[in-house]
Amino acid sequence: MDIVSAVIQLLVAAVIIFFISGRLIGSHVSLTKRIMSVIISVAFTTFVFWYTYLRGSDYYDQGIVSNVVNIATLLWLGSMLLISMLFYLLFELFDPIELNEKGTPVGRRSYFRTFITYWKRQKRLRQVVSIAVKNGVTRTMKYARAREDERELAKALRETLEQCGGVFIKFGQVLSTRKELLSPVFIDELEKLQQTVKPLSEQQVDQIIKENFNADTTKIFSYFSKTPLASASIGQVHKAILKETNEPVVVKFLRPDVKNIMHEDLSILMEFASWITSKSQWAESLGFYDLAKSFSLALSEETDFNIEARNMEQVAKIVERGSIDVKIPKVYPECSNSNVVVMEHVKGKSVTVAHNIFADLQIDRHEFAQTLLKIFLEQALISGVFHADPHPGNIYVEETSGRVAILDYGAVGRLAAHQQEGLKYFLVGIHQNDAAIVVDGISQLVENADKIKHQEMEQAISQILLKINYVSNVPTDELMYSIFSVVREFGLHFYPSVNVALRAIITLDGTLSIICPGFKIFSEVKDFSNDYLKMNLLKPFKKPLETKQYLEEELALLIPNLRKVPRRIDQLFKKVESGKIILHHDIFSDKANSMFVTQLFSRFVLLLVGITFGIISVALLAISQFIHNAYAIYLNTAAYLGLFLCAILLVRLSIQAIRDMKRTNKM
């Protein structure tokens, strides 16, 4: 047999293996992976077959028919099929690409690039874990019981985040604001984290403008300051004047490499958080992994300035409908995109340095603080959309009018109606020292409200409220920390949006204390709730036309259903009389449940079949050892065929299991 004929036979065999392996692996398989698996399998098995059997034999001198029915050829082809599936399993196992609900890849990149990315990630993860172990994070987590041990852990965590740099430092800075979760020892340490950010050069700024506007600064702005007003890890802000309208604006740029860096480091942070959680009961009870996950999601939104522009526009419309005059910067959507946002320049100063404005305009600090609190409560408790990061740097005083101006809408929280109601109960209950009201509020703020033990929880909250009773000033962060500790001890979990709201309240409390020392946030919340209730009671009398319109709309929706009620009641009585009323609950009535159970059952059956083939085949092999005639050959053949089928089924199930784990619609 010449070489050409041998190559042709190999190609034919490879094509056959390609199609058979594709059918055995299942649907939604990757074409590239199948081709690579078949090529490697054919090359490997051919070399082994040639080296162990063909070399020096008369195999080539036999005819094609004889070669096909040769037991060695069948063994060779079977090995090709099995090994190609094993290689496909290997590629699937190490492929980080996520799949959608249909099982098809969300994104695609070369395997070389995938390998390089995987290697870099593992190297970075090893570096982070090494830093954590070196600083004693795992050791101190095991013994963080006493205050001194806790301080040692806080120091080790802070040093680890600081030495890892980048996203890890920003994560630590965000953790330093979670005073409701972390004790003062951790807050003190994490507040030491500082991140030095070098401003973008003028050439980089010009390049960003050119890439995002397809023009230089002179065609868009009549004036553009190359010296930034502020520079942070995510973006940089410059002052400018629009050429067409001559309006003063601020231009916020996204740093050019921030998306790539954050995407890479955020995945490492998640793996690091998962590793710490697995090593420590403290981290698990704290919800360290969930903290990292919420930080990752929030940071991903902050790197898309389209979201910030929409947030600003939404809050501005809410303020227009509200009762309080507050300045929200105007956005220029025609000049903005995901990497750049252009907004109105607010003439004023941060509340931390606006002493001269307060003095010159004779602004009452307590009234200013009240106004700011009412703005937040009106947003959070009435509209449900609120500024989630009201720290002093984002709260300005307009230098001409003395109005409250709120900046930076990269972080905006949203509360559903029942969460708004729960937050009202929560805040008012704290002010009234009523544990029952606080627990009622918490029941609407947690995901697993069915696990609440009302009596035990009321007793625990009562102990906290008794500690602050008759005390003139209790720090809000300490109070929230105590209540959050009780919530965690009872195994409850706040909705993520509620976590954002409570964190914002603590941040706002610090800002209010800077504006007006001694400002009592919970007393003001009670006054706001009372005013809001009175307003709702009097609204029908003050705005009769709006009330009339609202009632007409509700009646228009209600009347068609009311007309159907007599007929439906009559039908119900007829069914009761005839005994046709049957209560039926079927999990298979839901299509998703039905598909899940069906898929699970089918794979369980395949698993049982594969195991059965394996057991029977092993038994046949064992029996054949005691038979010394021709029947032993048949038993051995059947046994090896059964083992081959067992391996095929188990490999297929393994591939499908891996693909299921990689689907993007994970719960």
N, C-alpha and C positions, 0 to 999 in steps of 0.2 A: 504494500500500500504506500503510495507516494504521500508527500507532505501536504499537497493541495487537498487530496481526498480526506486526509486526517483532519485538516482545518475545517473543511466543510461539515464533516460529521460533528465536530465540536460545536460549531455554530448552530447546527440543527438541534443538538442536545441543549445548548444554552437557551435557545428560543423556547423549547419545550419546558425547560425548568422555569423560565421567566413567566410563562403563562400559568403553569400549575402552581407555582409558589404564590403568584398574585391571588389566585382563587382561594388558596388555603389560608393566606394571611387575613383576608377579609376585605371589606370595602374601604374607600377613602385612603388607599395606600399611596405612598409617595413614589412616583415613577423613578426619580433619581436614586432613591434608596434601593428600589428593586433591581435596577440595572447594576448598581455598584455591588450589591449583594451577590447577584448571579455571576458577575465577572470574577470577583474574588473567589467565590465557591468553585467555579469551573477551573480556574487556574490552580487553586490549591489541591482540589481532589484529583485533577489530571496529573499533577506532578507526583502526588503520592501513589496514584494508580500505576503510573509509568515506572516509578522507582521500585515499587514493591512487586509488581506483577508483569508488566509489559516488557520490561528490559530483559532481553535475552530469551523471550518466548516466541512462539510461532503465531502469536495473536494476529499480526498483520497479514499472514498468509491465508487466514481463514476468510470465508465469504462474509458479506454483510449480514446475511440472515443468521449465520452461526454466531457472529459477534453479538448481535442483538439479544439472542436467547441465552447467551453465555451468562452463567450465574455471576461471574465477576463483573460483567458489564452492568447487570441489574443492580449489583451492590454499588458500583461506581455512580450510576444515575441516582440511586436512592440517597447516597451520601451527598451528592450535589444538591439535591432538593432540601435535605435536612440542614445542611451547613448554610445554604443560601438563606433559609428562614432564620437560622441562628444569627447570622450577620445582620439581617434586617432588624431583629430584636435588639442587637447591640447598637445599631444606628439610632433606633427609636429611643433607646434608653438614655443615650447621651445627647440627644437633640433637644436644645432648650426652647425650641419654637413652640408657642402655645397654639392650641387648636380651638376653633369655635364650637358652637353647639352641634354642628353637623360633622365635626371631626376633621374638617379641612384646615390647613395651616392658615394662621392669621398673617404671618409674614414669612419671607423666605430669604435666605442668604447662603452663600457658599459654605461648604463644609470646612474648607480651610479657614475661612473667617470665623466660623463657629468654634473651631478648635482653638484658634488664637484667643477669641473672646473668653472661652471657658477657662483656658489656661491663665489668662490675666485675672479673671475673677477669683479663681482659686488661690492664686498668689496673693492677691489683695486681702482675701478673707483670712488666709493663714497669717498674714502680717497683722491684721486687726486682732485676731484671737491671741497671737503671740504677745502683743502689747497688753491686752487685757490680763493674760496670765502673769506676765511680768509685773504688772502693777498690783497684782493680788486681788483682782475682782472676784474670781471664783472662790478664793479662800475666804475672803471677808464676807461674801454673801451667805456662806454657811453659818456664820456666827454673828450676823447682824441682829442682835437682840438688845444688848445694852446700848446706852447712848454713845459710849466711846467706840464700841464696835461699829455702830451706825455711822459715826463720823469718819472712821477709817474706810468704810465702804464708800461713803460719799466722796472722799478724797480720791480713792482708787478709780471710781467711775469718772470723775472729772478729769483726772490725768489721762485716762484711757481715751476719752473723747477728744481731749485737747491734742494728744499726740497723733491720733488718727487724722485730724484736720478735716477741712472741707465740710461736707454735709454733717459729719459727726459733731462738729462744733456747733453748727446751727441747731441740730437736734438737742444738744445739751442746753443751748440758750432757750429753746422752746420749753424744755423740761423745767427750767428755772422759773417759768411763769405758772407752772402747775402746782400752785400752793395748796390747792384743795386735795391733791394726791400725795405729794411728797412732804416730808417733815421739814421744819425750818433748818435742820442740819444739812439736808441735801440742797435746799434752796440757797443757803449761804455759800456752799461750795460751787454750785453750778453757775451762780451769778458772777463768779470770777472769770468765766469763759469769755474771752475776747477774741475777735477775729479781725486781723488787719487785712484790709482789702485795698489793693493798689488801684487807683483810678485808671480808667481807660485813657489811652493816649489820644491826641488830636487826630492822628492818622486812623486809629481804630474807630473813632466817632464818625469821621468822614466816610469811612468804609461802610459802617452800619447804615448811615443815611442813604448812601448810594445803593446799597443792596435792597433797602426797604422802600425807597421812594423813586428809584431810578433817576436820581438827580442829585446835585450838590446842594448844600445848605442855602446858597444865595437864591435859588429858584423857588424855594419854599418859605424861607424865613428872611425877613429884612435885617434881623439881628439874631445872632446865635452865640451864646457864651460858651467858649470851649472849656471854661473852668466849671466843673460840676458843682451844683448846689449840695448834692449829697451823693455818696457812693457806698453801695452795700454789696453783699455777696451775690445777690440776684440781679440787681439793676443799678442804673446810674441816672441821675436827674440833672437836666440842664435848663437854664432859663433862655427863652427865645421870644421873638415877636413874629407873628404870621405876616407874610408879605401882602396877601390879598386884603385882609381885614384890619391889619395893624393892631391886632389884639395881643396883649402879653400872655404868653403860655409857658408851661413847663413841659419838657419832653423827657419821657422816661424810656430808657433803653434797656433791653435785656442783654446781659453780657453774652458775647458770641459763643462761648464754649460751655455755658452753664447747663444747657440741656443735656449734652453728652456726659458731662462730669456727674451731674445729679442722677441721671439714669443709671450709670454704672455704680455709683456709690450708694444709691438708695437700695438697690438689690443686695449689696453687701451689708448694708445696715439692717435689712430685714433678716438676713441669715444670721447676723451677729445677735440680733434681738431674740431670734428663735433659739440660738445656742445658749444664751444667758438664761432664758426662760426654762430650758431643759435642765439647767444646772442648779437652779435656785428656786426654792419655794417662795422666797421674798419677791422675786421678779414675777413669778407666776401669779401670785395673789395681787400684785400691783397692776398686772395687765401690761407688762413691759412690751410684749410683742404687739398688742393692740395700740399702744402709744406710738410705737414706731410705724405701724401701718397707717394710723390717722395722720401722722406727720408726713408720711410719704405721699398720701393722697392730697393733703393740703398744699404741699410744696409743688406737686405736679400742676395744681391749678394756678399757683402763684407764678409759674413760669410761662403761663399763657395770658398775655395782656388783653386778649379779646374778652376773657372772662372778667378781668378787672374792669374793663370799659362797660360791659353789660351790668356788672354789679353797681357801678356808679350811676348808671342811667336808671336802674331799677329803684335804688334808694332815693334818688332825686325825685322820682314820681311819687314815692311814698311820702316824702317830706311835703310835697305840694298839697297833698290831701290832708296832712296833719294840721295840728293847731299851733305848732311851734315854728318860729322862723329860724332856720339854720342854713348855713352856707354849705352847699355841696358843689364841688368844682364841676364845671361843664366839660363834657368830653367832645372832642372833634373826631368823629368816626371816620371821616374821609381821609384823615391823616394818620389813622391808627391801624394797627394789625396785631398779630400775635407776638411780635417782637418789639413793637414801639407803641406807646400810647401818648397822645398829645392832649393835654387838659388845660383848663383855665388856671392862670396864676392867681393864687389867693394872697392878697396883701395883708400880712399879719405876722404874728409870732406864736410860737408854741407856748402853752400855759406855764411852762417851767421858766421861761425868760421874758414873759410879757408883763413884768411888774410896772413898767412905765405906762403901758396901755391901760392897765387897770386903774392906775393913779390919774392919768390925764383925762380919761373918760368917766372917772368916778363910778366904776363898775362895782357893784356889790358882789363880793366873791361868793357869798352863800347863795345868792339868787342865781349867779352864773352856774354854780355847781348844781343847783336844783334844775336849772334849764337843761344842762347836759344829761342829768339822770333821767329826766322826763323824756328827752329825745330818745335815749336808749330804750326805756321801758315802752314808749309808744311804738318803737320799731319792733321790739322783741315780743311784746305781749298783745299787740293789736294787729299789726300787719304781718308779723312772723318773720320779717327779714331785717337783720340788724348788722351793724358794724361789729366784727368779731375781734378786733384788736385795738380797743380804745386806750392805748397807752399815751402818756403825755406828749410824745413826739408827733402823734397823729391828731391831737386836739389843739386847734389854733384859736386865737382871738383876732378878729378883723380889726385892723388899726383905725378904720374910719367909723364903723358902725358899732363895734364892740360885740358883734354877733359871734355865736359859736360856729366855728368852721371845722369840719371833720374831713381828714385827708386819708389817702391810701386805702383802697378797697380791694386789695389782693385777697383779704380774708373776710368773707361775709357768711354769717350763719343764717340758718332757716329753721323755724320751728313750726310743726303742724299745730292745728287748733287745740287738740287735747294736751299737747305738750305746753302750749301757752297757758292753758288753764292750770295745769299742774305746777308750772313755775310760779304763778300767782299765789296758789295755796302754799307752796314751799316758802316763799319770801314773807308772806303775811304771817304764816304760822311761826316763823322764827321771831318776828317782831312781837307777836302776842304771847310768846312762850307757851304755845299750845302744840304739844307733841303729836296729837291726833291729826291736826291740820297739816303738819309737816309730813307725816306718813301718808296722808291722803294725796298730798302733792307728789311725793316720791313715787307712789303707785302709778301715776300717770307719766312719770319721767323715765321709768326703767323698762327694759325689754322683757324681762321675765317677772312681771308683776304677780303672776300666779304663785310665785314662791315666797311672797311676803308673809311673814308671821306677824300680824298686826300688833298683838299684845306685847310680844317680846320686843319688837322694834320700837313701839311707843315707849316702852320702859327704858330702852337704851337711849333714845332721843331725849327723853325727859331728863336723864342724868346730865346730858350735855347742856340742855337749856337751863337746868338748875345752876350749873357752874357759872353761867353768864348773867343770871338773874340778879338785879340790884347792883350790877357793875356798870360804871359810867361808860367805859369804852373797852370793847373787846374787838381785837383785830379780826376783820372779816375772813382773812385767809386762814387763821387758826380755827375759827368756827367752822368754816367749810371743810377744812382738813378733818376735823373731828367727825362731822356728819358723813363725809365720804368714807372714812374708816369704818363706820358702822355699816354703811351700805355694802362695802366689800366683805365685811365679816358675815353678812347674811347671804352672801353669794349673789348679790344683785348687780346688774350692769346697766348704767345709764345709756340711753340712746346716744350715738355719736354727736348728733346735733345739740343734745342737752349738755353734753360735756363742753362743747364749744361755748354755749350760752353761760354756763356757770364759770368757766374760765374767764370769759369776757367780763362778768360781773366783778370778779376779783381784781382783774386789771383795771376796770373802771373805778373800783373803790380806791385803788392806789392813786389814780389820777385825780379823783375828787378830793382826796386828802392833801394833795399838793396844791390844788386850787383853794380849798378852804379847810384848814386843819380842824379836826374834830367833827367833820361832817358825818352824820349818822345815816347810812344808806338805808337801813331797814325801816326806820321811822318814816323816811321820805317815800318808801315803797308803799307803806300803808296809806299815806295821804293820797298817793297816786291812784291806788285801787279804789279808795272811797270816792274820789273825784270821777273816776271812770264809771263806777256803778251809778252814781248820781246822773252822769251825762246820759247813760243808756236809759235810765228811767224817765228823764225829761225830754229825750230826743223826739218821741212822738208828738209832744206838745210844741217844742221849739221848731221842728221841721215837719209839719203835717203833710206837705206835698210829697216829700221823700218817703214818709211812712205809708201814705196812700199808694204810691207807686209800688213799694215793696210788697204790700198786701195784695195788690192786684196781680203781681207776678207770681206770688205764691199760690193764689187761688187759681190762676190760669193753669198751673201745673197740677193742682189738686183735683179740680172738677172732673177731668176725664176719668181719673181713677175712681172718684166717688160714684160716677154713673155706673161703673161696672160692679160695684159692691153688692147690690141686691141680687143680680144674676149669679154672681160667684157664691153667695151664701146659699141660694137655692140649689145650685149644683152640688155644693158641699153636703147639704142635707140629703140629697138624693143618693149620693155615694155612700153616706153613713148608713142610710136605710137598706141599701143593697149589699152592705158589707164589703165594699170595694176599697175602703180606706186602709192602706197598708203603709206602715213606716218602713222605709228602706234606705239603708246607707251602704254604699258600695265604693270601695276605694278605686275600683276599676272604672268608675264613671268619669274620673279625671284622666284625660289622655296622657298627661305626663306620668302619673302614677302607674297607669296601665303599661306604658312603654317600659318604665323602669322595672316593674315586676316581671314582665315578659322577658326582657333582656337578661335580668338576673337569673331567672329560671332556666332559660336556654343555655346560658353559660355554665350554670350548675350541672345541667344534664351533660354538656360536653366534658366537664371536669370529671364527672362520674364515669363516663364512657372511657376517657383517657386512662383513668386510674384502673378501671376494670381490665382494659387491654393489657396494662402493665402487669397487674397481678396474675392474670391468666397466662401471659407470656412467660413470666418468671416460673410459674408452676409447671408449664410445659417443658421449659429448659431443665428444671429439676427432675422431672419424670424421665426425660430422654437420657439422663445419665445412667439410668438403671436398665435401659433397653439396649440390647446388643445385636439388633437386626436392622433391616432396611427401614423399618418404621421410625427409627430414631432420626433419620434424615428429614422425614416429613414433619416430625414434631419440632425439630430444630428450626426448619424453614418457617413454620407457622409461628413459632415463638419469636423469632427475630422480626418477622413481619409485624407481629403485634406490638413489639417494643418500638418499631419504627413508627407505627400509627400513633402509639401513645406519645412519643416525642413530638410528632407533628401537631397533635391536638394541644399539648401543653404549651408548646411554643406559640401557637396561635392565640391561646387564652392569655399568655403573658403579654403579647403585643397589644391585644385589645385592652388589657388592664392598664398598661402604660399610657395608651392613648386616652383612655377615660380620665386618668389622673391629670392629664395635660390640657383638658378642655377648659376654656375660659369661663364657662358658666358654672364655676365652683360655688358651692354654698358657703 
